[in-house]
């Protein structure tokens, strides 16, 4: 019998409703786990166990009275520290917001609160979601529960590590260029980046507004569908949020994929893949065929330019989004002789190296005389990539690729080489540029480290995406769990 | 002005009269305790997003249409990036290459004839907060620290940019007056320069008369009234002319109008050119304005000042100058129309308004809206004069009382016992008395001494304490003396 902290959210929901287990017992198990592994894994920036205990008590009380406490009730969750939580510090992994406490809840958080949110804590992340390893956190790196010498991926590394290590049952992350999918892949979990506009961004501290989306990191596809249902839907506070009728994502999961057409973009299977990743993905292609789907290699020629375009657009938007951290109204302030000096000193002390690098990149790209050559050109590339995907989806139901070209790398391995770090997201970035949904599911191990399969879907067709993911999850039969502690003496 | 002519373009900012701010639901009204009309959105807290106020768009379209602009069916917002502590996000949501209105014009009537000022563009943006520098002068120089009030941050602003078609300070003032009047008629802005809901900067350069080139320009800021605009431009033109006439070169810079010292001085804060790094605002979707919406706004436009002016001339028979004055503000025009509706002859109402009432308002620095005398009471006063109940001189005295107390003229007249004696029988009796007591004067008159009649009228007036209707007295006397011969 597995421990409660290892169970899936849907299993725990059923057990609670059958009164086989209480929310308090579930939380107790997760809390025990936090006590035993958090020191080594460091998934969290802020723990909110008091809040979680209150929520668990309320869940148990409701259940005892025969009421439904909501699907999120009693399911311990990690919330990425980029989502505003009223009264709970929200740092974005940055020194500049170290002492910042929001006065409002992000829309996704308030929706979950209505459904019984049981929040264990605010999860560690690369500063302002910029990074692929969680090493850019001002509060120290998170370690990969599969191998503590390795990174959990990023930027939602804390969220993924917490779920993988049993310090939470499910988690919220945010994904601007792969920040949900890549850590999910590195930690052997399921991670979904929804269609741009499906989930409200209100209260998600902006990195690159035209690319950011909030999404679930879970232990299986069913949990992913359930959590998506809880956070998706139109929000009048977000002008880019879409007004659409939502399907029940969990209902169609078992529909199978017979007759579906699966495209494999050649551009995402090129050099840079480790042999293990290639092998795992190729095995998945055989499984697709075994399940009755048609698999075909295809080409999306402009994907070769996606990384370049992304590293213009995302920093450009970030340079503007991060301008508000100036020491005037909130967050860190380092005094200076005059205002300009105060700005300079505050930002020099408050931001880490990667954030500064991207602010400079973005400022440069938007400068008079360079705008057309960089930002203008990058937007054109984005349009071409969108066109490539549109054409591909006329032919295919889904596209597949590795989530990351490699499994989790070692701490420190890429910190000094930003370009190598950026390449870690080469397969996930095109998805954000096109605004389409994509999911990563575990599809095998390489040298004991999880490998992720990325499945990409049509705009707003999360239902199909999840159905395919569920079928593949079943066929792959990934059962391994991390042995937290491997790698430490 | 010698061999040079001035080339002036204006950049006007008007706060739109919406209930809520441009991107959040905070109260957009003026004033209030600092930072009480704020929320996470207009404070630019981490994670917030803007949601466009539809009413602001509607008001902007109204003005753009009234200024004969082409309305973009699809326009977008841009971020204008620069650091300033009164801007919570350190960028302003504004419009850049796809503004809401383009290529309009405004026709003005001047003493020298009609005059057209081109409108380059009309666009929507959000206002900033207000910095209060804690120094004696209130300027940043020498201030130990500054405070920020974000009540104004995020209030919708319209920016109106003119072509450099203006040549004199007088034309600039006229343009601003007309624009203000239009905005008042459209009810798009309060247009209070002293509260900052209407602000105007000017670009000024000089060139040799007859040349079509452009000289080096300066940008003048801080002109907080029409008078300041006029005087600042007048000063700046002289300053530049003096430089040029002495063979010098005008420096391209931003200058601050100092109304106390009557000079423009270089502004230190903008000594280098900013690169605003404009890029499309990713948090907003493009604004689509369909033809139907635009036509709807167009058909709901009220009468504009030019049309009202024409109507005052043609229907009310007012001289052009009076018609212009009375339509220069919406409130003046409305007052006149109300008085006319209450029965006042337009010409008489106009005379009172432009005479005694304007003098009173000007002397006290008040506006027509502050007036205690309602239009129907002015009409009543005019009626008392027309009917001969009071003389014009008495009416002026009654009005003085009304201006202070706002009371009804009839009440004032009765209370003071000021009503004229216009009763024919009563006056005839008095005339008889006077004639009997002054046989010598009657004799003189009959001998042809015209002046004698005046003396007799005076006698009747004296007996009534000045209340007799002088015209009637004079008529009665003439009749009686003529008839008796």
Contacts between the chains, C-beta under 8 A, distances in Angstrom:
chain1	res1	chain2	res2	distance
A	83	B	47	7.7
A	84	B	45	8.0
A	84	B	46	6.7
A	84	B	47	4.6
A	90	B	46	7.1
A	90	B	47	8.0
A	92	B	46	7.2
A	97	B	46	6.9
A	100	B	46	7.1
A	102	B	40	7.9
A	102	B	45	6.9
A	102	B	46	7.1
A	102	B	47	7.2
A	103	B	40	6.3
A	103	B	45	7.2
A	104	B	40	5.3
A	104	B	45	7.7
A	106	B	47	6.2
A	201	B	49	6.3
A	202	B	47	6.9
A	202	B	48	7.1
A	202	B	49	5.3
A	203	B	47	4.4
A	203	B	48	7.6
A	204	B	47	5.8
A	205	B	46	4.4
A	205	B	47	4.6
A	206	B	46	7.9
A	206	B	47	7.0
A	206	B	283	7.8
A	208	B	282	7.8
A	209	B	282	3.9
A	209	B	283	5.2
A	210	B	282	4.0
A	236	B	51	6.7
A	237	B	49	6.1
A	237	B	51	6.3
A	238	B	49	5.2
A	238	B	51	7.9
A	239	B	49	6.6
A	239	B	50	6.8
A	239	B	51	5.5
A	239	B	52	6.8
A	239	B	283	6.4
A	239	B	284	5.2
A	239	B	285	5.6
A	240	B	49	7.8
A	240	B	282	7.6
A	240	B	283	6.6
A	240	B	284	7.8
A	240	B	285	6.3
A	316	B	279	6.3
A	317	B	279	7.8
A	317	B	282	5.9
A	319	B	81	7.7
A	319	B	277	7.7
A	320	B	79	5.4
A	320	B	81	5.4
A	320	B	91	5.3
A	320	B	277	7.3
A	320	B	279	7.2
A	323	B	81	6.4
A	323	B	83	6.7
A	323	B	89	6.7
A	323	B	90	3.5
A	323	B	91	6.0
A	324	B	44	5.0
A	324	B	46	7.3
A	324	B	88	6.6
A	324	B	89	4.9
A	324	B	90	5.4
A	326	B	83	6.5
A	326	B	85	7.5
A	326	B	90	6.1
A	328	B	85	4.7
A	328	B	148	7.0
A	329	B	43	6.7
A	329	B	44	7.5
A	329	B	88	6.6
A	329	B	148	7.7
A	330	B	45	7.2
A	339	B	85	6.5
A	339	B	146	7.9
A	343	B	83	6.1
A	363	B	277	6.8
A	366	B	81	7.4
A	366	B	277	3.8
A	366	B	278	7.8
A	366	B	279	5.5
A	367	B	275	5.7
A	367	B	277	6.2
A	368	B	275	4.8
A	368	B	277	7.6
A	371	B	277	7.8
A	371	B	278	7.9
A	371	B	279	7.4
A	375	B	279	6.1
